[in-house]
Amino acid sequence: MRKLIYGINISLDGCCDHTKFSGGDDIQDYFRQLLQEVDLLVYGRKTYELMVPF
């Protein structure tokens, strides 16, 4: 059985607006390494549109 990992950037006060804050370098590195090991990414429409340029 495959493992499902759900990740979201959210602040302690519940803000999840990607324009308001960014994780530190250690958080960025963690998610980069995590994403290198996946076979499939599932995005919603808005997130997909944000990620297309990358």
N, C-alpha and C positions, 0 to 999 in steps of 0.2 A: 504494500500500500504506500502511495506517495504521501509526502508531508506537505501540508498547506500552511503557508506563512502569510500572515496579514500584517502589513506595516502601514502606519500613518504618522505623519509629523503633526504632533499636537502639543501645545504648551500646557503647563500645569493648570492654567485657568480655563482651559477648554478651547483656546483659539487654534484653528487649523487652517488659517489663511497663509498660503505659501509666500505671500508678499510681505508679511509682517515680521517674520523671523526665519532664521536658518539654524540648523544644528551645528555644533562645533565640528572640527576636523575629525575627531574620533567617531562621531556619529556618522558623518559622511563616509568615512572609510569602512565602518561596519556594514552599512547598507550596500556600498559598492561591492564588497567581498561577498555579501549574501546574494546579490543579484548575479554575480558571475557564475554561481553554481546552479542556477535555475534552468529548467527546460521550457517553461511557459510563463509568460506574464499576462495578467488580466487587468485591464484598465477600464474605467468608465469613460464615457465620451469626452468629458472635459479634461480629465487627466491625460487621456491619450492625445488630445490636441495639444496639450502643453508639452508632452514628451516627444512628439514627432520630430522636432528639429534635432534632437539628440540621438 
